[in-house]
Amino acid sequence: MLQVENLITEFTTERGKVRAVDDVSFALGRGRSLGIVGESGSGKSVSSLSIMRLLSTPPAQIVQGRILFDGGEGPIDLLQLSAKDMRAYRGNRLAMIFQEPMTSLNPVYRCGDQIAEALCLHRGMNRREARERTIELLREVQLPRPATMVDQYPHELSGGQKQRIMIAMAMSCRPDVLIADEPTTALDVTVQARILDLMRELQERHRMSLIFITHDLGVIASIADDVAVMYRGRIVEYGPVQQIFEQPEHPYTRGLLACRPPLERRLRSLPTVNDFMEEKDGGAFVTRSDRNIEDLVDKLTMPDAELQSRRRAVNEQEVLLSVRGLEVHFGLGAGLFGRSRDSVKAVDGIDFEVRKGETLGLVGESGCGKTTTGRAILRLVEPTAGLVSFAGRDVGTLAGAELRNLRRDLQIIFQDPYGSLNPRFSVGSSLMEVLKVHNTHAGLAERRDYVAELLIKVGMEPRYARHYPHEFSGGQRQRICIARALALKPRFIVCDESVSALDVSVQAQVLNLLVELREEFDLSYIFISHDLSVVKFISDRIAVMRHGKIVELGNADEVYRSPRREYTQSLIDAIPKWLPGSRSGSIPQEQK
């Protein structure tokens, strides 16, 4: 169906040309799935945008290669088509699901109108026919109340529902080739599992060819026939999914496979790509050929005696945070004649405590109340009822200077590092602002020295203090946010989905950093996430939330091994099944 030959795509920047895609070649058969995997900046998305001819020129330019599409009439080089002729293929014979559904959907148009537009353009339907077909498509992607949802706007839908709208739009003209660019990134594991099931079902039903782009090899295992591993714009490993997973040859592939936290054992720290390869100046790398996944995981595994010793040590510590009967209700606004409408119980009477040096994992789907709980503890949203006590002090009674002083001990790391950093402030200014507000460290020179010390602590160079947030990767920005949270030497940090949107390799580095800082500074964490495998790695205990309530609370390993609730089991079942640390190291039989 599709053959890419020696594709090279470059971007022109102030510092010269950057080769984002460097001599990439692959083939995609009818009805087959190709997974393209790699970290941010590896060239995955640029490759797909090159195929769709969606790169803006300048600064992007395809300088070499052929993209041959064969829909039954013989191969056609898409790069040789005029812009007008390409429009007949784009969205019709070749379609794409973009990574961010909220930014890809037009906020001022109804969802149904955005799907119907492609049907009118490519299929010549009138508005009534297009509307009827749109409702059928919404039903096909298993959206509730399709006849109602067709008239809703994007902001009225959840993240998973918006992603299904994007799938319906891409499938509207029954394309021969569908490109899915990170369609499940940052979605709940349960929503991710449903989206993957849906895409497999649609592919089989329509005998469609699929290119699935992601940074997570665990996801690739459940959907791809073949895998292309990209690194620095090049394909470094290419072959059948079974071969790539069971006999990875390139060190980068082995590193990606090892990065996800294993479920069957507890590790001191997670493996990273750097454990398998070492970069040198100029982008070259040295292979650490003596490393394999199973040996490294064995080496990092925490023995039962060590694990039991940590549990006893934590249980002997004083209770630092106590939450009793916490409720947070949000009003739905005024109704007719100013009467108040019903309220939403975002947090509905929960109880828990966190000891000094302990990490409590808070896990559940979007909308379950995890983030609201974390913000209510810090008084970033006001609780409706309940008691939050920190180090014996009632947080709810504090105000003004007392509350500000308490926040030196209570800090938060937000989910979106770019959104939580001021784009007009340099990194150094953002970190020094915290010191100025709380009047710590006398003089500019002393503050600069302390900022440099903070950056070193989170694995960054002091010179980065002069740079701005847009100059860093997602992982680096998250490290900066961690440095800001550490600036006042807090005793307690709320980590709100702080690794959910990061590449698996960067995620592993940030998780390792949080563990190291916890041990060094005797920190306590509430670690909020929808991914139970990540929560299990870092947490001593896990609280499972659903509909504003804690439905299960217990030791992290026991919650995973013997969940008492069906909902907890559903979160475990939704985790991608192939994970490192298994003795066979193979894909489960039902996924082969």
N, C-alpha and C positions, 0 to 999 in steps of 0.2 A: 504493500500500500504506500509506504513512504520510505525513501532512501536518502539519507543525508551523507554527502561526500565531501570531505576535506573542508568543512565550513570554518571560516575565520571571520570573526566580528570584532571590530575595534571601536573604541571611544576616543575622541579627541579631547584632551584636557589641557589645562594651562601648563602642565608639566610634560606634555607630549602625548603620544598615542599609548593607550592601554589596550592590550589584547585580552578581551573578556572571554572569547571563545577561540581556541587555538587548535585548528586542524582536527575538528571533531567529525567522526563518521559513525553511522549506525544504520540499521535497517529494521523496519517494522512490518510484520506480516499481517494479513487480514485476520481479524479476530484475536490477535495476540496483544499482550500487555508488556510494555517496556517501562521499567522503573529507572529513573535517572536520580541518583542520590549524591549528596555532597553537602558541604557546609555553605553558609551564606558567602557569596562572592566567588563560588567555584565555577559559575557560568551556566548553571542549570536553567534559570529563568531566561537569560539572554538567548540561549539556544532555542527555547520555545518561541520567544518573541521573534527571532530571526525566521523561524519556519512560518509563522503567521504574517510576516512582513509588517510588524507593528512597531518597529523601532523608528524613533524620530531621527531624521537626517537633516543637518547635523545635530548632535555630535556623533551619533552612532552610525556605523557604516559596515555593511557586509562586503569585505574586500576579496573574498575568494570562496569558491565552493559551488556545489549544486544541491538543490533540494528537489528530488524527483517524486512526484505524486502520480499514482496510477489508480484511478477509480474505475478501471475497466475499459477506458478508451485509449490506453497506451500511456507511457510515462510522459509527464509534462514537468519541465523545470520551472518551479514557482518563481525563481529569481529572475526569469526572463519575461514574466508577464508584466503588462502595464498595470498601473494602479487601478484603472477601471476594470480590467479583466480579473485582477486579484480579488476585487470585491465580490465577484461571483462565486469564488471559492471560500473566502473567509466568512465564517458564520453559517455556511451552507454545507460544503463538503468537508471543511476542516473547522472545528470549533475549539474554544478554549474556556476553561473555568479558571478565573483568576484567584489569587491568594486571599485578597481582602474583599469580601463581598460587600461590605458597607461602603467602601470607596469605589467599587466597581458599579454599584447600582446608583442610578440618578435619584437623589433624595426628593425631587419635586415631581416625579412621575410615579403613578401607581405601578405595583409590581407586574400586574397583568398586562399593562400597556407596553412595558419594556420587553416582555416576551413576545407579544403580538406584533411588535415592530418588525422582528426578523421574519415572521410568517408572511406578513404583507409584502415585505421587500423581496424575499427569495422564493416564496410559494405563490404569490399573486392572490392571496386570500383577501376578501373584504373584511370589514371590521367585525361583523357578526360571526363569520366563519373562524376568524383568528381568535376571537374570545372563546368560542366553544372549544377549539383545539387547545387553547391555553389552560382552560379548566381541566381538560383531559390530561395535560402534561403535569399539572399540579397534583392531580390524583395519582399519576404514575410515579412521581417522586415521593409519594406517601405523605403529603402535607395535609393537615386536618382542615376541614371546611373549605375545600378548594373554591367553591362558588362565592364564598365571602372573602377569602384571602386574595382573590384576583383583583379586588378593589382596594387592598390595603397598601400603605406606603412602607418603604424599607425600615423606617425607624420603629414601626409597630411590631416587628418580628424579632425573634431571638437570633443569635448567631448561627445556630444550626439550621433554622428555617430560611435565613437569608442565603445560606450556602446551597440549600435545596432549590431555591429560586434560580440561582446561578446555574445549577445543573439542568433545571428545566429549560432555561434559556439556551444553554449550549446544545441540548438534545432536541430542540424544537424542530429543526430541519433534518433530523436523523443523519448526522454527519458520518462520513466514513472513518474519520480520525478525530478523536477527542483528546485534547491536551489538558491535563488537570495539574495546575501549578500550586503545590502546597495547599490542597483543598481542605485539609483537616488540621492545619497548624493552629494551636491555641484553642481548639475545641475540646470539650470534655471527652474523656476516653469512651464514654458510652455513646455520645453523639458521633464521635469519630468512627466507632464500630458500625453504627447504623449507616453512616455515609459510605463506608467501604463496602458494606453488604449491598447497598443500593446501586453503587457503581458497577459491582460485579454482575448483579442481576440485569441491569440495563445493557451492559456489554454483551452478555450471553444472548439476551433477547433480540438485539439488533445486529449481532455479529460485527460489532464495531471494534476498531483498533484503538488502543489506549496508550498514551504516554503519561505516566504518573510521576510527578516531580515531588521529592520530599528530602528532608535531611535525616529521616528516621528509617533505618534498615529494618526495624521491627515491623513497620507499616508495609514496607516493600514486600516482606515475606508473605503477607496475606493477600497480595493483589497482583504481583508481577510474574510473568513467565521468564523474562530476561532482565538483566540489570546492567546498567552502565554507571560506573563510579567516576565522578568528576572531581578533579583537584586542580586548582589554579588554571581553569579554562580548558584542561585536557581530560580525556577519558583515560584513566590509569588502569581500569580493569573492566572487562566486558564479557558477559557470558550468561548461561542459564542460571536462574536463581538458586537452584540446588547446589550447583558447583560453587557459586560465589559464597554461599553461606557455610558450606561444609569444608571447602578448601580454598579460602581466600589467599591470594598470592601477594597482593600489594600491601605494604605495611599500613597505608592509609585506610584500606578496607578493614583490616584487622582492628585498627583503632576505633573505627566507627561501630563495628560489631560489639566491641567491648565496653562502649561508653554507657549504655543503658544500665541502670541499676538492676542486678539480679534479684529475683524474688525468693529463691529457695535458700539463700544464705545471706549473712550480714557481713559487709565489707568495712574495713577501716577507712578506706578511701576508694574512689572509683578510678578505673583505668582511663587514660586519655590517649589521644592520638600521639602525644609526645612520648608515650611509653613504647611506641612502635617505630617512630621515625623522628629524626632530628634535622631541622632545617639549618641551612648555612646561608651565607650571604649570596645574593643573586637568585634566591628561590630554590636552589638545589637542596637535596635532602640526603641524609645518610640513613640507610636501612638498619634497624636493629633486628637482624635476622634471627637472633637467639630467643626472641620473645614470641610466645604463642598465647592465645586467649586463655585456655584452660590453666596453664601453668601460672599466668599472672593473676588470674582470679583466685586460684588456690593460695598464692602467696599473700594476697590482700585479705583473705577471709579471716574474720574474727573468730577465734576458738570459743566454744561454749563457756568455758571457765572465765574468759575475759569478758564475754557478754554478760554473764551472771554477776560478775564483780561490778560492772558499770551500773547494772540495775540496782544492786544493793546500795552503791554509793549515792545514786540519785535519790532513792527512797529515804535515805537518812538525812537529806538536806531539808532545810526549812521551806515552808510554802511561801513563795514570793508573790504569786498572783492568785487571788481567789475570786471566782465569778459565781454568783448565786441568783437564780431567778431572772436572768438578764432577758429583757424584752426590748425590741425596737420595732415600732409600728410606723408606717408611712401612710399619710392620708392621700386619698385619691382626688382631692380638690373639692371645691364647692359644686353642688348640684343646682337644681332649679330653686329659685327664690333664696339662694345663699345657704341652703341646707347642706351640711357636710355629708359626703358620701362615706362608704365603708373604707376602712383602712386595710393595708396589707401588713400582715405580721411577718416581717422579714426575719426577725429572731423571736422565737416564741417560748421563752422560759427555759433557759439552758443553765446547767451547773457544771463547773469543772475547776480544777486548780492546776497550777504549774509550779514546780519546785525550782529552787536555785540550780542552775546548770542543766536543766531538763529541756528537751524539745518535745512539744506537743504538736502533732500533725493534725490539721483540720482539713478533712477531705470530703468532697461531695460535688455534685453537678452544679453548673451555673444556676444562680437563683436560689440556692439552698440556704444562704445566709452567712457563708464563711467570711466574706469581705466585710459585711456589715458588722459582724461580731468583732473582728479585729479593729475596725474604726471606732466602734462603741467603747472598747476598752481604753482607747487613747483619747476619747471624747472628741473625735473628729466628726462623729454624729452623736447626738444626744440620746441616751437610752430612754425608753418610755417607762421602764420599771426595772427593778433589780439592784443588786449591789456588786460593785467592782472594787475590790480591795487590793492595793499594791503595797507590799511591805508594811501591812497593818494600817494603812491609811485609806480612808474612803475616797476614791477618786471622784465620785459624783458630787461631793461637797466642796471641792476645790475650785477656785476661780482666780483670775488675774495672775499676779506674780507667783502665787502658790502653785497653780496649774502649770505655769511656764517652767518653774523649777522642777516639777515632777517629770516633765517631758525630757529633761536631761537624762533621766533613767529609763524612759519609755520612748523607743524610736520605732520607725516603720520603714521598710523597703517596699516601694510600690511596684506594681506589675509592669508598668510601661516606663522604662528608664528614660527614654527620650522625652516623654510627656511630663516627667517629674523634674526635669532639669531645665532651667531657664536658657533658651537658645542664644540669648544676648549676653550671657555671662560666661566667662572662661571657667574652666574646671576649678582653677585656684580661687576665683571670686566666689563660686558657688560654695566651696568648702569653707572659705573664710567668713562668708556671711553668717554661717551657723555660729562661729566663734564670736563674731561681733554682737549678734543678738543676745547671746548668753554671757557676754563680757568675760571671756576667758582669754588667757595668754596676753600679756602686756606688750603692746607695740607690734608694728607691722612685720618687722624682721622675725620676731619670735613666732608669729602666726604662719609666716611663709615656711619656716623650718618645720613647724608641726604639720602643715599641709603636705610637704615633701615626705615626711615620715608616714603619714596616712596612706599616700599613694604607694609607697614602697610596701606597706603592710598588706595592701590588696593586690600586689603583684604588678604594679605599674611604675613607670619611670617618673621621677620628679619633674622632668621637663614637660610632661603632659599638662602641668598646671596652666601653661600658657595657651593651650588649645581649647577649642569650643566643642560642644556636644556632637555637632554634625560631623566632626572629623574622626569619630570613633565608631567601632563596630558595636553591635548590640551587647555582646559580652563585656566589652570594655566599659560601655556606659553603665552596665549593671554593677561593675566593680566600683565605679565612681560613686554610685548611689550607696553602695555598701560602705565606702569610705566616709561618706557624709553621715550615715547612720552611726558610725563608730566615733565620729569627731568629738562627742561629748562624753565618751567612755560610759555608755549606758549599761544597765544591768539586764535589760529586757528588750528584745526586738521582735516586731511582727513582720514576718516575711510574706507579703501578699502576692501569691502567684509570681514570685520573683524569678523563676526560671522557665515558665510555661511556654514562652515564645522563642526561646533560645535554641540554637542547634544542639544536637545531643552531645557533641564534643565540648562545646562551650558550657553547656548545662553541667556536665561532669566537673569541669574546672571550678565553676561557681559553687557547686555543692561541696566540693572538697574544701574550698576556701571557707565556707560557712562553718564546716566541721572544725577546721583548724582554729578559727577565731573563737568558737565556742569553748574549745579546750584551753586556749591561751588566756582568755579574759573571763572565763567562768560565766559565760552568757547563758541566758534562758531565751528560747525561741517559741513563738507560735508560728508554725510553718503551714501556710495555706496553699493548697493545690487541689486540682481535680485528678491528678495522676497518682494512683496508690503506690506504684512502684517507686516513684521519687520520694513520696512521703515516708514509705517504709524504710528507705535507706537512711534518712536523716533523723527519724523520730524515735523517741523512747516509748511514747504512747501515741495512739491514734484515736481521734474522735471523728466519727462519721456523721455528717449532717445531712438532713433531708427535710425540706419544707419548714425550715427555721428551727428544727429540733435536733438534738443529738440522739441518734437512734442506736449507736453503739460506741462504747468507750472501753479501751483496754490496752494491754501491752501490744506493741506494734507487730511482733512476730506471731503472737497468738491470734490477733485479729485476722491476719492473713491466713494462717493455717486452719483456724476453726471459726470462721465468721458465724455469728449467731443470727444475723439478719439476711434475708434474701437480697435486700438492696445492696448490702456490702459485698455479697457474692457476685452480684451483677457488675460492680465496679472492678472486681478482680478478673472476671471473665472477659471484660472489655479491653484489658491490657494486651498489646500485641504478644502473641504466644511465643515467638522465638526470642529468647533472651540469653545473654551469655551466662556461663556458669553451669549449664546442664552438662551432664557427663557425656552425652552423645554429641552435643553441639549441633544437632540437626533440626530441621524444620519439622514440627509435628505432622504426623501422617495425614491428618485431615486437611492440612494446608498444602500438601505436595501437589 
